[in-house]
């Protein structure tokens, strides 16, 4: 028998705001960026901005920084 799954509840308003601020800080500091035409990330970028299937931009960790 198939297990029923519950729909995922919407995140609390505080969590949505915290996520927005986190992404803004990554972009503002240059830690999140789109790939260059040659496919590389800019120096210092640890996260890539990618467009999801739903058209929304997502932040995906690609590498770590030593600093």
C-alpha positions in Angstrom: 0.0 0.0 0.0 1.3 3.4 -1.0 2.2 5.7 1.9 0.3 9.0 1.9 2.3 12.1 2.0 1.3 15.3 3.6 1.6 18.6 1.7 4.5 20.7 2.8 3.2 23.6 5.0 4.1 27.1 4.0 7.2 28.4 5.9 6.5 31.0 8.6 6.8 34.6 7.5 10.0 35.0 9.6 11.7 32.2 7.8 10.9 33.7 4.4 12.2 37.0 5.5 15.4 35.4 6.9 16.0 33.6 3.6 15.5 36.8 1.6 18.0 38.6 3.8 20.5 35.8 3.5 20.3 35.8 -0.3 20.6 39.6 -0.5 23.7 39.4 1.7 25.3 36.7 -0.6 24.6 38.8 -3.7 25.7 42.1 -2.1 29.0 40.7 -1.0 29.7 39.0 -4.3 29.5 35.5 -2.9 26.5 34.6 -5.1 26.6 35.3 -8.9 25.5 34.0 -12.3 28.1 32.0 -14.3 30.1 34.0 -16.8 29.7 33.3 -20.6 32.7 30.9 -20.4 30.9 28.9 -17.7 33.1 30.0 -14.7 32.0 31.7 -11.5 33.6 35.1 -10.7 36.5 35.1 -8.1 35.1 35.0 -4.6 31.7 33.6 -5.6 30.8 30.5 -3.5 27.2 30.3 -4.7 25.6 30.2 -8.2 22.4 32.0 -9.0 20.3 29.6 -11.2 16.8 29.8 -12.6 14.6 27.0 -11.4 12.0 25.2 -13.4 9.4 27.5 -11.9 11.3 30.6 -13.2 12.4 31.6 -9.7 16.1 32.3 -9.0 17.7 29.8 -6.6 21.1 30.0 -4.8 23.2 26.8 -5.1 26.5 26.4 -3.2 29.3 25.5 -5.6 32.4 25.9 -3.6 33.9 27.0 -0.3 36.0 29.9 0.6 39.1 29.7 2.7 38.4 33.1 4.3 
